[in-house]
Amino acid sequence: MKVLIINGSPRKQGNISKMLDLIGKEVEACGAEVSTLRVNDLEIHPCMGCMSCRDKLQCCLPEDDAQRALKQIVEADALVIGAPCYWGNMPGQLKLLFDRIVYGMMGENSREIPVPLHKGKKAVVVSTCTTPYPFNIFFNQSRGVVRALKEILKWSGFKMVATLEKAGTKRHPALTKREETRCRKIAYRLI
Ligand SMILES: Cc1cc2nc3c(=O)[nH]c(=O)nc-3n(C[C@H](O)[C@H](O)[C@H](O)COP(=O)(O)O)c2cc1C
């Protein structure tokens, strides 16, 4: 089984990176093949919005890391996506990646109804934000990230099997033992 971790945080020692690391190690210990994409290391040209990819099933732009990342997503059996909350949503670089690869995530039938291209695959989402609990949920902070990613994953056919939101990171910057245990347990939802 191939698991692809997509790290949407630019912070290598941040909570997202730590949570993804814990999940990845546990999944690996279960025998899965794990690879990681750090979106801030990727060079991705912004989407031009021409929509030609919807018919041609390929991007009109010269190949860059977006197409290479899509290849990894296609080959993966499951995704683990980590994204800190930036303005109530995922960071721009992660959104940029998904904007560029729509054609490889979701197709359309003759009535222009979306056709998911990754049906049957599982996904996990983890998020962080400084807004404390329960306002991270009421005010759609980390919950805004989860919702936005759920939208992409749902239309692409992924089943979101678990989510983890770490709120209040300003006051509580370190992962608690409970959160670490949760990360390890989440890994088993993917296998
Ligand atoms: C550009 C930017 C925008 C942010 N926007 C929000 C926000 O809307 N709500 C919030 O609660 N935290 C916001 N934050 C704080 C991050 O979500 C928070 O620091 C998070 O813990 C970072 O996680 P990481 O260290 O795992 O990357 C923002 C941070 C940055 C850099």
Ligand as a Chemical Component Dictionary entry (heavy atoms), coordinates in Angstrom:
data_LIG
# 
_chem_comp.id                   LIG 
_chem_comp.type                 NON-POLYMER 
_chem_comp.pdbx_formal_charge   0 
_chem_comp.three_letter_code    LIG 
# 
loop_
_chem_comp_atom.comp_id 
_chem_comp_atom.atom_id 
_chem_comp_atom.alt_atom_id 
_chem_comp_atom.type_symbol 
_chem_comp_atom.charge 
_chem_comp_atom.model_Cartn_x 
_chem_comp_atom.model_Cartn_y 
_chem_comp_atom.model_Cartn_z 
_chem_comp_atom.pdbx_ordinal 
LIG C1  C1  C 0 -0.314 33.894 6.946  1  
LIG C2  C2  C 0 -0.898 33.277 8.197  2  
LIG C3  C3  C 0 -2.267 33.317 8.391  3  
LIG C4  C4  C 0 -2.830 32.747 9.527  4  
LIG N1  N1  N 0 -4.192 32.790 9.670  5  
LIG C5  C5  C 0 -4.745 32.244 10.785 6  
LIG C6  C6  C 0 -6.157 32.267 10.963 7  
LIG O1  O1  O 0 -6.920 32.729 10.126 8  
LIG N2  N2  N 0 -6.656 31.705 12.098 9  
LIG C7  C7  C 0 -5.860 31.147 13.071 10 
LIG O2  O2  O 0 -6.362 30.685 14.089 11 
LIG N3  N3  N 0 -4.516 31.080 12.902 12 
LIG C8  C8  C 0 -3.934 31.620 11.791 13 
LIG N4  N4  N 0 -2.574 31.561 11.613 14 
LIG C9  C9  C 0 -1.745 30.870 12.612 15 
LIG C10 C10 C 0 -1.371 29.428 12.210 16 
LIG O3  O3  O 0 -2.503 28.693 11.821 17 
LIG C11 C11 C 0 -0.719 28.755 13.411 18 
LIG O4  O4  O 0 0.462  29.446 13.742 19 
LIG C12 C12 C 0 -0.461 27.291 13.236 20 
LIG O5  O5  O 0 -0.252 26.722 14.502 21 
LIG C13 C13 C 0 0.748  26.991 12.366 22 
LIG O6  O6  O 0 0.926  25.599 12.304 23 
LIG P1  P1  P 0 2.314  24.893 11.898 24 
LIG O7  O7  O 0 3.351  25.428 12.829 25 
LIG O8  O8  O 0 2.057  23.468 12.092 26 
LIG O9  O9  O 0 2.578  25.293 10.478 27 
LIG C14 C14 C 0 -1.986 32.132 10.496 28 
LIG C15 C15 C 0 -0.601 32.088 10.273 29 
LIG C16 C16 C 0 -0.053 32.653 9.146  30 
LIG C17 C17 C 0 1.436  32.573 8.956  31 
# 
loop_
_chem_comp_bond.comp_id 
_chem_comp_bond.atom_id_1 
_chem_comp_bond.atom_id_2 
_chem_comp_bond.value_order 
_chem_comp_bond.pdbx_ordinal 
LIG C1  C2  SING 1  
LIG C2  C3  SING 2  
LIG C2  C16 DOUB 3  
LIG C3  C4  DOUB 4  
LIG C4  N1  SING 5  
LIG C4  C14 SING 6  
LIG N1  C5  DOUB 7  
LIG C5  C6  SING 8  
LIG C5  C8  SING 9  
LIG C6  O1  DOUB 10 
LIG C6  N2  SING 11 
LIG N2  C7  SING 12 
LIG C7  O2  DOUB 13 
LIG C7  N3  SING 14 
LIG N3  C8  DOUB 15 
LIG C8  N4  SING 16 
LIG N4  C9  SING 17 
LIG N4  C14 SING 18 
LIG C9  C10 SING 19 
LIG C10 O3  SING 20 
LIG C10 C11 SING 21 
LIG C11 O4  SING 22 
LIG C11 C12 SING 23 
LIG C12 O5  SING 24 
LIG C12 C13 SING 25 
LIG C13 O6  SING 26 
LIG O6  P1  SING 27 
LIG P1  O7  DOUB 28 
LIG P1  O8  SING 29 
LIG P1  O9  SING 30 
LIG C14 C15 DOUB 31 
LIG C15 C16 SING 32 
LIG C16 C17 SING 33 
# 
